[in-house]
């Protein structure tokens, strides 16, 4: 079989055929590499996998450089490469990256591979709202006749795929979409991927958090057993994984500090709106503690929000869901909100909201009063500056101001009424305390008098007995 016996033996012919026929053809290289999946480790030892991978990566780079101007044709190789086993796919992608292929192209190929080989996961907004994670368990509990060992083995394969894909993601922010990062993060949580890779995904999401949608960032609480098998979530668990979002926010703030963009930039404002919408969604969770809600709401710096309407909506939703909160907890929750940053519409709603503490309502009314006064003064100033005819200007301004003045009087009346009620409640409370003290004092004196009377009666009885002769 070797050339030592005679020229043109099997080894030389096979090598020539493999080099000039198989490796020169795209299709044959893919087929040969797929055939090696069942021949490990012999295919590795014979360098077949390495040579096929290098040939495929070289052809991808050559064709992409030829079609560089036409971006739509750069995905011609995705479908064929996505059919390969994960270790072969990883080797090809690493070789392509080393040859300078665009990170967007590599990221798109990785996303297509993940969609092909990983199971779908439905954590939509409606499922979260209706506590419907148990409805999605059917997708994970379908065993299709497989044994428990088969399920565990399949979950292990999923975990290997996730870890491999995360390890080869290009570092550029634009390489993959933020939606995909959050999806692969949820898959990593389901299948118990290593904490280091989960942390890496959280950092990447934090870098592009301003592009995240609230539906994508809603992360259910998965209870993992048997290497990622999804089990039923008990009533003791929260519906949402708050810790993941908390860490993502921390990574976002760290990234902003590194970029020196913490001062009122559009990204921070967008994230503040995202956080308020997220808080409004998770506030429906009856198991969400007030401490976790408060810590998450205060994660962003104070200057991140220009308007607290979204935060007020989240707080109101939490109070509506957790109706048994004490007055102390209600006041503690409402301290998160800055009443001066509420719009007039939000102030009007809050002034009539019986779920808010009385002190918060008074603060809201005061803020609304100040806003209306500033609005009236601003309109008066604009009218005087813009109109030379002061009489006509005054008539026009008066027509605009009259409705605001009437509303302001209503707000003043409500504030006075609330203050009166507050003082009356304080007086009633003091009266009850005084009455309780008086009752306790009267009871003590009565018991003392009764005890003294009984003692005196006993002494008199003893003296009477001593004065009478005793009978023998």
LOBA-280024 format. One record per residue (C-alpha): residue number from 1; x negated, y negated, z; residue in three letters. Coordinates in pm, 1 decimal. Last residue first. Example, Ala and Ser with C-alpha at 12.3 -4.5 7.8 and 13.67 -1.06 7.14 Angstrom:
  nr        x        y        z rest
   2  -1367.0    106.0    714.0  Ser
   1  -1230.0    450.0    780.0  Ala
***
This chain:
  nr        x        y        z rest
 472   6494.6  -2719.4  12533.4  Unk
 471   6645.0  -3029.0  12379.4  Unk
 470   6419.9  -3331.5  12322.9  Unk
 469   6525.5  -3654.3  12478.6  Unk
 468   6582.2  -3937.8  12227.5  Unk
 467   6335.0  -4231.6  12197.4  Unk
 466   6073.6  -4022.6  12008.8  Unk
 465   6321.7  -3922.0  11737.2  Unk
 464   6420.5  -4282.0  11683.7  Unk
 463   6054.7  -4385.3  11644.9  Unk
 462   5999.6  -4111.3  11384.8  Unk
 461   6304.6  -4223.2  11188.2  Unk
 460   6187.4  -4580.8  11192.0  Unk
 459   5843.6  -4477.2  11057.9  Unk
 458   6002.5  -4272.1  10776.6  Unk
 457   6225.5  -4560.5  10678.6  Unk
 456   5924.1  -4792.7  10664.8  Unk
 455   5732.8  -4553.0  10437.2  Unk
 454   6030.6  -4512.9  10207.6  Unk
 453   6070.9  -4887.1  10182.9  Unk
 452   5701.1  -4938.5  10102.7  Unk
 451   5713.4  -4675.2   9826.4  Unk
 450   6021.8  -4837.8   9678.5  Unk
 449   5858.3  -5178.3   9687.7  Unk
 448   5542.9  -5048.6   9516.1  Unk
 447   5744.6  -4863.6   9253.2  Unk
 446   5948.6  -5176.6   9188.9  Unk
 445   5635.2  -5390.0   9166.1  Unk
 444   5474.3  -5152.7   8912.6  Unk
 443   5792.6  -5131.2   8706.0  Unk
 442   5821.9  -5509.6   8703.4  Unk
 441   5459.5  -5546.0   8587.6  Unk
 440   5504.5  -5288.0   8309.5  Unk
 439   5825.7  -5454.8   8197.2  Unk
 438   5661.2  -5794.0   8199.6  Unk
 437   5364.3  -5664.1   7992.0  Unk
 436   5598.0  -5502.1   7740.1  Unk
 435   5803.7  -5818.7   7721.4  Unk
 434   5489.8  -6021.2   7663.0  Unk
 433   5381.0  -5785.8   7384.5  Unk
 432   5727.0  -5787.6   7228.7  Unk
 431   5736.2  -6164.2   7248.2  Unk
 430   5392.8  -6188.8   7086.1  Unk
 429   5506.1  -5965.9   6800.0  Unk
 428   5823.6  -6164.3   6755.2  Unk
 427   5619.7  -6483.6   6746.8  Unk
 426   5380.8  -6339.4   6486.5  Unk
 425   5671.5  -6217.9   6276.9  Unk
 424   5827.0  -6562.7   6295.3  Unk
 423   5497.7  -6720.5   6187.9  Unk
 422   5474.5  -6488.6   5886.5  Unk
 421   5835.7  -6544.4   5792.4  Unk
 420   5777.8  -6918.9   5802.6  Unk
 419   5462.3  -6881.0   5593.0  Unk
 418   5653.2  -6670.4   5342.1  Unk
 417   5930.0  -6929.5   5320.3  Unk
 416   5680.2  -7212.3   5277.9  Unk
 415   5503.6  -7018.6   5002.5  Unk
 414   5830.2  -6942.0   4829.3  Unk
 413   5934.0  -7307.6   4846.6  Unk
 412   5597.2  -7418.7   4710.7  Unk
 411   5627.1  -7168.1   4424.5  Unk
 410   5973.6  -7298.2   4341.8  Unk
 409   5842.3  -7654.2   4349.1  Unk
 408   5564.2  -7554.0   4111.1  Unk
 407   5816.7  -7400.6   3873.3  Unk
 406   6009.1  -7726.8   3867.7  Unk
 405   5688.4  -7922.7   3812.1  Unk
 404   5589.9  -7692.9   3526.3  Unk
 403   5928.1  -7743.3   3362.8  Unk
 402   5896.5  -8124.9   3405.8  Unk
 401   5538.8  -8145.1   3275.5  Unk
 400   5613.0  -8096.9   2907.6  Unk
 399   5896.4  -8350.5   2899.2  Unk
 398   5689.1  -8593.1   3106.6  Unk
 397   5398.4  -8562.9   2865.4  Unk
 396   5612.8  -8666.4   2571.4  Unk
 395   5766.6  -8956.8   2762.5  Unk
 394   5426.0  -9068.0   2891.2  Unk
 393   5272.6  -9056.8   2545.1  Unk
 392   5557.0  -9260.3   2401.4  Unk
 391   5503.7  -9524.7   2668.7  Unk
 390   5124.4  -9505.9   2650.7  Unk
 389   5101.1  -9566.7   2277.1  Unk
 388   4728.1  -9513.9   2226.7  Unk
 387   4776.4  -9134.4   2244.1  Unk
 386   4475.3  -8899.7   2273.3  Unk
 385   4318.2  -9000.5   2605.0  Unk
 384   4639.6  -9054.0   2800.7  Unk
 383   4796.8  -8731.4   2676.0  Unk
 382   4482.6  -8531.2   2747.6  Unk
 381   4464.7  -8666.2   3104.1  Unk
 380   4830.5  -8589.2   3174.6  Unk
 379   4792.3  -8240.7   3029.7  Unk
 378   4490.5  -8173.5   3249.7  Unk
 377   4666.4  -8300.6   3560.1  Unk
 376   4959.4  -8069.6   3495.1  Unk
 375   4734.5  -7769.9   3429.9  Unk
 374   4524.3  -7845.6   3737.5  Unk
 373   4838.0  -7858.6   3951.2  Unk
 372   4964.2  -7534.7   3800.6  Unk
 371   4633.4  -7358.7   3866.1  Unk
 370   4616.1  -7487.5   4224.9  Unk
 369   4970.0  -7368.2   4302.1  Unk
 368   4898.4  -7030.5   4144.5  Unk
 367   4591.2  -6992.9   4365.5  Unk
 366   4796.3  -7083.8   4672.3  Unk
 365   5062.5  -6835.9   4572.2  Unk
 364   4800.4  -6564.0   4522.3  Unk
 363   4644.1  -6635.4   4861.0  Unk
 362   4987.1  -6619.7   5024.3  Unk
 361   5056.6  -6287.4   4851.3  Unk
 360   4721.8  -6152.5   4972.4  Unk
 359   4804.7  -6247.0   5332.2  Unk
 358   5143.3  -6078.5   5308.1  Unk
 357   4993.1  -5749.2   5197.2  Unk
 356   5081.0  -5636.3   4842.9  Unk
 355   5344.9  -5371.3   4778.6  Unk
 354   5625.7  -5629.8   4787.5  Unk
 353   5510.4  -5775.3   4455.5  Unk
 352   5695.0  -6102.1   4390.7  Unk
 351   5390.1  -6327.6   4423.2  Unk
 350   5184.1  -6066.3   4238.7  Unk
 349   5397.1  -6093.6   3924.8  Unk
 348   5375.6  -6473.1   3917.4  Unk
 347   5002.9  -6460.3   3986.5  Unk
 346   4952.9  -6211.2   3701.6  Unk
 345   5140.8  -6439.1   3462.7  Unk
 344   4942.6  -6741.5   3580.2  Unk
 343   4614.1  -6559.3   3522.1  Unk
 342   4418.4  -6410.9   3809.8  Unk
 341   4055.2  -6513.8   3863.6  Unk
 340   4130.1  -6724.8   4174.3  Unk
 339   4291.0  -6421.4   4337.7  Unk
 338   3958.2  -6238.5   4340.8  Unk
 337   4036.9  -5869.0   4380.6  Unk
 336   3830.2  -5630.0   4590.2  Unk
 335   3990.2  -5776.0   4903.6  Unk
 334   4315.9  -5615.3   4788.4  Unk
 333   4194.0  -5269.7   4884.6  Unk
 332   4095.1  -5367.4   5238.4  Unk
 331   4426.5  -5545.1   5288.4  Unk
 330   4612.2  -5234.4   5176.1  Unk
 329   4391.7  -5012.6   5392.1  Unk
 328   4466.7  -5222.9   5702.0  Unk
 327   4837.5  -5227.2   5624.3  Unk
 326   4837.4  -4846.8   5618.1  Unk
 325   4867.9  -4652.4   5294.2  Unk
 324   5176.6  -4432.0   5257.5  Unk
 323   5268.2  -4557.8   4909.9  Unk
 322   4962.2  -4405.5   4746.7  Unk
 321   5088.2  -4396.2   4386.4  Unk
 320   5232.7  -4749.2   4390.5  Unk
 319   4934.9  -4886.0   4580.6  Unk
 318   4697.3  -4729.0   4326.6  Unk
 317   4897.6  -4871.0   4036.1  Unk
 316   4892.9  -5217.0   4197.4  Unk
 315   4517.2  -5192.9   4243.1  Unk
 314   4467.5  -5094.2   3877.8  Unk
 313   4691.1  -5378.1   3754.7  Unk
 312   4503.5  -5622.9   3977.3  Unk
 311   4172.5  -5503.1   3831.3  Unk
 310   4304.5  -5562.1   3480.7  Unk
 309   4420.9  -5913.1   3572.2  Unk
 308   4087.2  -5996.2   3735.2  Unk
 307   3959.1  -6235.6   3468.0  Unk
 306   3601.0  -6343.4   3396.9  Unk
 305   3465.2  -6017.3   3529.3  Unk
 304   3091.7  -5939.3   3527.5  Unk
 303   3012.3  -6233.0   3758.9  Unk
 302   3075.9  -6026.9   4072.2  Unk
 301   2831.0  -5754.9   3974.9  Unk
 300   2971.0  -5417.8   3859.7  Unk
 299   3002.7  -5123.3   4097.0  Unk
 298   3269.9  -5292.7   4310.4  Unk
 297   3559.6  -5108.9   4145.0  Unk
 296   3376.2  -4776.4   4177.0  Unk
 295   3308.0  -4826.7   4546.9  Unk
 294   3668.2  -4932.5   4610.6  Unk
 293   3824.0  -4636.8   4429.4  Unk
 292   3586.4  -4393.0   4598.9  Unk
 291   3669.5  -4542.4   4940.6  Unk
 290   4044.9  -4547.9   4874.7  Unk
 289   4041.2  -4174.7   4817.5  Unk
 288   4170.5  -4022.2   4493.8  Unk
 287   4386.9  -3719.5   4574.6  Unk
 286   4711.4  -3874.4   4445.8  Unk
 285   4548.7  -3941.8   4105.0  Unk
 284   4746.9  -4222.9   3943.1  Unk
 283   4465.3  -4466.4   4027.3  Unk
 282   4249.8  -4271.2   3780.3  Unk
 281   4411.3  -4445.4   3482.9  Unk
 280   4415.6  -4799.0   3624.2  Unk
 279   4054.7  -4757.1   3734.4  Unk
 278   3957.2  -4659.3   3379.5  Unk
 277   4129.6  -4967.9   3240.6  Unk
 276   3942.0  -5183.6   3491.8  Unk
 275   3614.1  -5010.6   3405.8  Unk
 274   3662.6  -5064.7   3031.8  Unk
 273   3741.2  -5431.8   3090.5  Unk
 272   3421.1  -5466.2   3293.8  Unk
 271   3229.9  -5275.5   3024.9  Unk
 270   3339.8  -5525.3   2761.0  Unk
 269   3232.2  -5818.5   2977.7  Unk
 268   2895.7  -5653.5   3039.5  Unk
 267   2839.9  -5597.2   2667.8  Unk
 266   2947.7  -5950.1   2577.4  Unk
 265   2673.3  -6101.2   2795.2  Unk
 264   2744.7  -6290.8   3114.5  Unk
 263   2400.4  -6278.5   3275.8  Unk
 262   2276.9  -5919.8   3299.2  Unk
 261   2086.9  -5931.6   2973.7  Unk
 260   1729.8  -5889.8   3089.7  Unk
 259   1690.9  -5576.3   2874.2  Unk
 258   1558.0  -5384.8   3172.1  Unk
 257   1835.7  -5526.8   3386.5  Unk
 256   2095.3  -5420.6   3130.9  Unk
 255   1952.3  -5068.2   3120.3  Unk
 254   1969.0  -5042.4   3499.2  Unk
 253   2327.7  -5168.4   3492.0  Unk
 252   2422.3  -4905.7   3233.6  Unk
 251   2246.9  -4631.7   3430.4  Unk
 250   2448.1  -4727.9   3738.6  Unk
 249   2769.6  -4726.6   3536.5  Unk
 248   2691.8  -4377.1   3406.3  Unk
 247   2627.3  -4261.9   3763.8  Unk
 246   2967.9  -4384.8   3877.2  Unk
 245   3133.8  -4227.8   3573.5  Unk
 244   2987.4  -3889.2   3664.1  Unk
 243   3078.9  -3929.1   4032.4  Unk
 242   3444.3  -3998.4   3953.9  Unk
 241   3514.2  -3654.0   3810.8  Unk
 240   3889.0  -3684.8   3772.1  Unk
 239   4178.5  -3465.4   3884.2  Unk
 238   4066.8  -3467.7   4244.4  Unk
 237   4038.8  -3130.7   4411.7  Unk
 236   4240.3  -3007.4   4710.3  Unk
 235   4540.9  -2922.3   4493.7  Unk
 234   4346.4  -2643.8   4330.1  Unk
 233   4192.8  -2656.0   3984.0  Unk
 232   4235.5  -2320.6   3815.4  Unk
 231   3923.6  -2167.6   3674.7  Unk
 230   3708.4  -2253.7   3374.2  Unk
 229   3434.8  -2001.3   3317.9  Unk
 228   3104.5  -2185.9   3318.6  Unk
 227   2857.3  -1929.3   3439.2  Unk
 226   3097.1  -1715.9   3644.5  Unk
 225   3248.9  -2007.8   3831.6  Unk
 224   3281.8  -2374.2   3746.1  Unk
 223   3556.0  -2592.4   3889.7  Unk
 222   3594.1  -2873.6   3639.5  Unk
 221   3704.8  -3218.8   3749.7  Unk
 220   3828.0  -3398.9   3442.8  Unk
 219   3628.1  -3673.6   3270.8  Unk
 218   3812.1  -3979.3   3140.2  Unk
 217   3532.3  -4151.3   2946.6  Unk
 216   3677.3  -4068.2   2605.8  Unk
 215   4025.0  -4206.2   2675.7  Unk
 214   3873.1  -4529.1   2809.4  Unk
 213   3686.0  -4587.0   2483.8  Unk
 212   3309.7  -4632.3   2493.9  Unk
 211   3118.3  -4882.3   2279.4  Unk
 210   3012.0  -5101.8   2574.8  Unk
 209   2871.4  -4788.3   2739.5  Unk
 208   2597.1  -4752.0   2478.8  Unk
 207   2292.3  -4724.9   2708.6  Unk
 206   2502.3  -4570.8   2986.9  Unk
 205   2601.0  -4286.6   2754.3  Unk
 204   2232.9  -4208.8   2696.3  Unk
 203   2163.8  -4214.9   3069.6  Unk
 202   2456.0  -3979.9   3137.4  Unk
 201   2325.9  -3740.9   2871.6  Unk
 200   1981.8  -3733.1   3032.6  Unk
 199   2137.6  -3672.9   3374.9  Unk
 198   2328.5  -3376.3   3233.3  Unk
 197   2001.2  -3250.9   3083.3  Unk
 196   1826.7  -3267.8   3422.2  Unk
 195   2124.1  -3111.9   3601.8  Unk
 194   2093.7  -2789.4   3396.3  Unk
 193   2407.5  -2696.2   3202.3  Unk
 192   2695.3  -2556.6   3405.3  Unk
 191   2925.2  -2454.4   3115.9  Unk
 190   3207.3  -2698.3   3190.4  Unk
 189   2977.9  -2985.1   3286.3  Unk
 188   2774.9  -2948.0   2967.2  Unk
 187   3096.4  -2943.4   2763.9  Unk
 186   3199.9  -3269.0   2928.5  Unk
 185   2862.4  -3419.6   2840.9  Unk
 184   2893.3  -3292.1   2481.6  Unk
 183   3220.3  -3483.2   2450.5  Unk
 182   3078.2  -3795.9   2611.9  Unk
 181   2781.6  -3795.9   2375.3  Unk
 180   3009.1  -3728.4   2076.7  Unk
 179   3226.9  -4029.8   2155.9  Unk
 178   2915.8  -4243.3   2194.4  Unk
 177   2824.2  -4166.0   1836.1  Unk
 176   2490.4  -4014.3   1747.1  Unk
 175   2161.9  -4160.9   1618.4  Unk
 174   2254.6  -4525.9   1679.7  Unk
 173   2097.7  -4541.0   2025.8  Unk
 172   1764.9  -4396.7   1905.5  Unk
 171   1620.2  -4113.3   2113.5  Unk
 170   1692.2  -3845.0   1851.9  Unk
 169   1875.2  -3546.0   2002.9  Unk
 168   1649.9  -3237.7   2006.9  Unk
 167   1682.7  -3149.4   2378.3  Unk
 166   2057.5  -3213.6   2379.9  Unk
 165   2109.4  -2961.2   2101.7  Unk
 164   1904.7  -2692.7   2276.3  Unk
 163   2079.3  -2739.7   2611.1  Unk
 162   2422.3  -2723.9   2448.8  Unk
 161   2336.6  -2413.3   2245.0  Unk
 160   2189.2  -2236.0   2547.7  Unk
 159   2501.4  -2315.0   2752.6  Unk
 158   2727.4  -2183.3   2479.0  Unk
 157   2524.6  -1862.1   2464.4  Unk
 156   2560.0  -1820.7   2840.8  Unk
 155   2934.2  -1870.3   2807.2  Unk
 154   2940.6  -1590.7   2550.9  Unk
 153   2748.8  -1359.8   2781.6  Unk
 152   2984.5  -1432.6   3070.8  Unk
 151   3285.1  -1361.9   2849.3  Unk
 150   3132.9  -1037.5   2725.1  Unk
 149   3055.3   -925.4   3079.4  Unk
 148   3418.1   -988.6   3175.3  Unk
 147   3528.4   -768.5   2888.3  Unk
 146   3654.0   -900.3   2558.6  Unk
 145   4004.7   -824.1   2436.5  Unk
 144   4064.9  -1166.8   2292.8  Unk
 143   3952.9  -1322.1   2623.1  Unk
 142   4175.9  -1623.8   2605.1  Unk
 141   4110.9  -1794.6   2939.2  Unk
 140   3945.5  -2101.2   2792.0  Unk
 139   4218.0  -2218.4   2558.3  Unk
 138   4478.0  -2106.9   2811.2  Unk
 137   4317.6  -2335.0   3067.2  Unk
 136   4441.6  -2633.2   2870.9  Unk
 135   4783.6  -2628.3   3036.1  Unk
 134   4615.1  -2616.6   3376.4  Unk
 133   4451.9  -2947.2   3294.8  Unk
 132   4796.8  -3097.4   3267.7  Unk
 131   4804.7  -3334.7   3560.4  Unk
 130   5065.2  -3526.6   3357.8  Unk
 129   4843.1  -3830.4   3317.8  Unk
 128   4536.1  -3621.8   3248.5  Unk
 127   4704.0  -3417.4   2977.7  Unk
 126   4841.6  -3734.8   2824.4  Unk
 125   4499.3  -3894.6   2806.0  Unk
 124   4339.5  -3607.2   2624.9  Unk
 123   4105.2  -3354.8   2777.8  Unk
 122   4125.4  -3103.5   2499.2  Unk
 121   3806.2  -2900.9   2460.5  Unk
 120   3706.0  -2730.2   2137.8  Unk
 119   3466.4  -2440.5   2150.8  Unk
 118   3102.2  -2490.5   2046.2  Unk
 117   2956.3  -2344.3   1726.5  Unk
 116   3098.2  -2552.9   1441.9  Unk
 115   3153.6  -2881.6   1625.7  Unk
 114   2804.6  -2859.6   1772.2  Unk
 113   2646.6  -2795.1   1430.2  Unk
 112   2830.1  -3091.8   1278.3  Unk
 111   2714.8  -3317.6   1561.1  Unk
 110   2354.5  -3201.6   1519.2  Unk
 109   2367.9  -3274.3   1144.6  Unk
 108   2505.0  -3621.9   1209.4  Unk
 107   2226.8  -3689.6   1459.7  Unk
 106   1960.9  -3582.4   1210.6  Unk
 105   2101.4  -3815.8    945.2  Unk
 104   2130.6  -4104.7   1191.5  Unk
 103   1773.2  -4043.7   1308.8  Unk
 102   1642.7  -4099.0    953.8  Unk
 101   1394.1  -3832.7    844.2  Unk
 100   1031.1  -3903.1    931.0  Unk
  99    855.7  -3570.1    864.1  Unk
  98    839.3  -3486.7   1236.1  Unk
  97   1217.0  -3516.6   1257.7  Unk
  96   1255.1  -3257.9    978.8  Unk
  95   1024.8  -3015.4   1160.2  Unk
  94   1219.8  -3056.3   1485.2  Unk
  93   1545.4  -3004.6   1296.3  Unk
  92   1416.7  -2683.8   1136.2  Unk
  91   1297.1  -2536.8   1466.7  Unk
  90   1624.6  -2622.1   1639.0  Unk
  89   1828.8  -2453.6   1365.7  Unk
  88   1616.9  -2139.1   1395.3  Unk
  87   1668.5  -2131.9   1773.6  Unk
  86   2040.8  -2206.9   1737.8  Unk
  85   2115.4  -1937.7   1480.8  Unk
  84   2178.9  -2063.3   1129.2  Unk
  83   2513.2  -2157.7    972.9  Unk
  82   2462.9  -2527.5   1049.5  Unk
  81   2165.8  -2536.7    810.8  Unk
  80   2390.9  -2456.9    515.7  Unk
  79   2659.2  -2712.5    605.7  Unk
  78   2422.1  -2996.4    686.5  Unk
  77   2204.4  -2981.3    371.3  Unk
  76   2411.2  -3211.5    147.9  Unk
  75   2445.3  -3471.1    423.8  Unk
  74   2216.8  -3728.5    259.5  Unk
  73   2447.1  -3768.9    -40.8  Unk
  72   2663.5  -4042.5    115.1  Unk
  71   2353.2  -4250.3    187.0  Unk
  70   2277.1  -4314.4   -179.2  Unk
  69   1963.3  -4529.7   -180.3  Unk
  68   1753.3  -4261.0    -15.0  Unk
  67   1852.7  -3996.6   -270.8  Unk
  66   1496.1  -3900.0   -373.0  Unk
  65   1366.9  -3940.8    -17.4  Unk
  64   1651.6  -3722.1    104.4  Unk
  63   1568.3  -3452.0   -151.4  Unk
  62   1203.5  -3433.6    -45.8  Unk
  61   1284.6  -3442.7    326.4  Unk
  60   1537.9  -3161.8    297.0  Unk
  59   1306.9  -2950.6     75.8  Unk
  58   1022.9  -2980.4    329.2  Unk
  57   1253.8  -2883.3    615.9  Unk
  56   1370.7  -2572.2    429.1  Unk
  55   1017.5  -2461.4    337.1  Unk
  54    889.5  -2521.1    690.2  Unk
  53   1173.9  -2318.3    836.6  Unk
  52   1119.3  -2033.4    589.6  Unk
  51    746.1  -2025.0    666.0  Unk
  50    797.5  -2027.0   1042.8  Unk
  49   1067.5  -1760.0   1034.8  Unk
  48    859.4  -1529.9    810.9  Unk
  47    546.0  -1565.3   1023.5  Unk
  46    507.2  -1182.0   1039.4  Unk
  45    516.2  -1194.8   1419.8  Unk
  44    832.1  -1403.1   1413.5  Unk
  43   1007.9  -1164.0   1176.5  Unk
  42    908.1   -873.9   1398.2  Unk
  41   1050.3  -1041.1   1710.0  Unk
  40   1328.5  -1050.5   1600.0  Unk
  39   1476.8   -863.5   1305.6  Unk
  38   1848.2   -930.3   1350.2  Unk
  37   1817.7  -1307.5   1312.6  Unk
  36   1562.4  -1259.1   1032.1  Unk
  35   1841.4  -1205.3    779.1  Unk
  34   1964.6  -1559.0    845.7  Unk
  33   1618.8  -1692.0    758.6  Unk
  32   1611.2  -1493.1    436.8  Unk
  31   1955.4  -1620.1    335.4  Unk
  30   1857.2  -1982.8    403.8  Unk
  29   1531.4  -1944.6    208.1  Unk
  28   1717.4  -1775.2    -77.5  Unk
  27   1961.7  -2066.4   -104.0  Unk
  26   1693.2  -2331.3   -108.2  Unk
  25   1476.3  -2147.2   -361.3  Unk
  24   1097.7  -2184.7   -377.8  Unk
  23   1054.7  -1990.7    -55.3  Unk
  22   1229.6  -1683.0   -192.5  Unk
  21   1081.5  -1660.2   -541.5  Unk
  20    723.0  -1787.0   -536.8  Unk
  19    621.2  -1711.1   -179.7  Unk
  18    839.6  -1409.3   -102.2  Unk
  17    777.0  -1249.7   -441.4  Unk
  16    403.2  -1303.8   -412.7  Unk
  15    394.7  -1162.0    -59.9  Unk
  14    602.8   -862.3   -161.7  Unk
  13    380.0   -795.7   -463.0  Unk
  12     66.2   -820.1   -248.6  Unk
  11    205.7   -588.2     14.3  Unk
  10    348.4   -335.6   -231.7  Unk
   9     34.1   -271.4   -436.9  Unk
   8    -77.7   -464.3   -744.1  Unk
   7   -447.7   -377.7   -741.1  Unk
   6   -546.0    -33.2   -614.2  Unk
   5   -662.3    136.2   -294.8  Unk
   4   -814.0   -155.1   -106.2  Unk
   3   -530.1   -376.9   -232.4  Unk
   2   -303.0   -228.0     30.1  Unk
   1      0.0      0.0      0.0  Unk
***
